[in-house]
Amino acid sequence: MNVPAARKRLTLTSRKGLTWTLILAIGLLCRYIDVQIIHNSTYSKRFSNQFITDRVLQSPRGTIYDRNGNPLALSVTVNSVSADPTMMRAANVSPEEVADVLAPYVRISKEEIIKKLNEDTAFVWIDRLLDVPNSNGVEAAVKTAKYDFIGLHKESRRYYPNDTLLAQVLGFVGFNEEGQADAEGKAGLEAALDDVIRSNETKVSIYNDAAGRPVFESVQSQFLPNQEKSVNLTIDTTVQFIAEQALDKAMAETKASSAAMIIMDPKTGEIIAMANKNKGMSKDINKLKFEDYRNNAVVSIYEPGSTFKPIIASSALAAGKWQLDTVYNDTGTILIDGHHMKNWDGRGSGKVRLLDILKYSINTGMAYLGTTAGGDVLTDYVKRFGFGKATGIELPAEGDGILFDPATMTKLDVATMSIGQGIAVTPLQMVQAFGALANGGKMMKPHIIKSIANPDGSIYKEAQDVEQGQPIPESIAKQITDILEKEVSEGGGHKAHVEGYQFAGKTGTAQKLDPEHGGYLNGRYIASFIGYGPVEDAKFVALVVIDDPEGTYYGSQIAAPVFQDVMTQLVRYYKLSPTRSKPSKDDAKQSASKVLSVQRNGDGSVIIPNFAGHTYGEVRDWVHEARLTLKPDGTGYATSQDEAAGSTMEAGGSVTVHFSR
């Protein structure tokens, strides 16, 4: 072997290898300089476009609580579901099998799931932002099936733990362009408080894996930053549930198009419950239609009918244009500007006073009272009661109502307003006005927000009870309350009577307005009842409105029982002691031991005695001797009377006495 020649060939080969290695190294160095220095920005941009996705993420909205700290609306972390069809095929799993597993928990059909899984892609959304039960369900199902190609991504969603309870008050939120549901409030308090509780948007970069699938865990730490401000409402969830349950029952029985109820504390103006029900409304919050979120208790206007009569009566009394003992001779009809106005039953009641006019809802008497007081005076007082303008509650789209212009009112306009027609009010305005009757004449502004708290728990803002003035003196409020209590205990509102307690109230039945052609809709009515109590220390003022019922449509028949149902439960819930009882036998004997004698004043008028405990025959004989007429209620011993003991009455007047065995 020629050793020198072999060494020469090895040297040449080594030199060639070294040369190529050097050339390769120089090439790599040049490429590195080109990529990292000369064209760094270009290649970085390409890399980012391929492996990084920019997304706008939302921090959770602030929580809304009731007055007792129970959450009504909050943001929770739920699953969004994605799939990798390429991995599914590699795992030899059919789209049909996967659809069977996912379909019970997502909002699309099996056919739609299969279609998505057949796409030629490494990433596809199946469903976003599942509700809490389905979010938990799909997580368990995917884990059991061991589907590595199904992705579950944690995202924030608005959650209403009581489902549709208080839905019209709370409202809902919309979706942003990223498909997230903690974006802008679209109705109710979610819209009204949007600037306070709305979540913050954060732009972040999400890395994708080699297959282009988003790696959501890369931003998980940024996805749930600190909560926003929280809101405490005046609403009591238990009372709200009681009210909505009662309305559900009424809707089922009357087949009405809608119903609403408001319960307010007359001393503070705090709204304790605000319930709305619409015909065909789903009990699943995910299936509510946009129109189901209409808050009729605040937005709708309607003619109040007879429930407006106590407002007119108290206004005339406060203005000195009418007295409790003013006598009106009711013939059943009254002529106003050439128009005959009749009572609801077409009958006359003879000589009556304000007690009878309100208790028996005598239209002719109210028309005469109203025209006697005058349009200017009544409109002034009606505005003092808050009608004709929004109350200012913290809810969107509140109505103003409609009143006559006193400068152009005719006598007929005054008469129709006096019976609650020709004007329009909101349910909330009625509750505010009757709150004044319940609160000794002082009217409080309705409000539904109790306080707003910062994320650290400190108070950002605390609501103050606001007095809206005193439209009538305390004495007038007391007089009207006494009359309205008899309306409930003995008159047309007796179906609102709460056993053991004294409540005051008024029934109402009004024809529905025709919004398109004007006038009224034939055979279409709104039934209502508004009341408050217990009268000695009123805790609640409440209005029930039933819109367009089928069959029976009188407020005394279908709205008053709803009031009774709710108040019977509330006096127990608030543990209020009964205040009303029948007189004892000893009291009856003591009263009966006093002889009923007729005593007259110098002008011939008679002084009304205390009839309590006396028999029906004794009262009848006294009334006959006094040259009056008796309107008895029941038989046995006298328990109460409409005309106060010590008041006076002229000959020919009538006395109403209530008896019980």
Secondary structure, 3 states (H helix, E strand, C coil): CCHHHHHHHHHHHHHHHHHHHHHHHHHHHHHHHHHHHHCHHHHHHHHHHHHEEEEEEECCCCCEECCCCCEEEEEEEEEEEEECHHHHHHCCCCHHHHHHHHCCCCCCCHHHHHHHHCCCCCCEEEECCCCHHHHHHHHHHHHHHCCCCEEEEEEEEEECCCCCCCHHHHCCECCCCCCCCCCCECCHHHHHCHHHHCCCEEEEEEEECCCCCECHHHHHHHHCCCCCCEEEECCCHHHHHHHHHHHHHHHHHHCCCEEEEEEECCCCCEEEEEEEEECCCCCCHHHCCHHHHCCHHHHCCECCHHHHHHHHHHHHHHCCCCCCCCCEEECCEEEECCEEEECCCCCCCEEECHHHHHHCCCHHHHHHHHHHHCHHHHHHHHHHCCCCCCCCCCCCCCCCCECCCCCCCCHHHHHHHHCCCCCEECHHHHHHHHHHHHCCCCCECCECEEEEECCCCCEEEECCCCECCCCCCHHHHHHHHHHHHHHHHCCCCHHHCCCCCCCEEEEEEEEEECCCCCCEEEEEEEEEEEEEECCCCCCEEEEEEEECCCCCCCHHHHCHHHHHHHHHHHHHHCCCCCCCCCCCHHHHHHHHCCCCCCCECCCCCEECCCCCCCEHHHHHHHHHHCCCEEEEECCCEEEEECCCCCCEECCCCEEEEEEEC
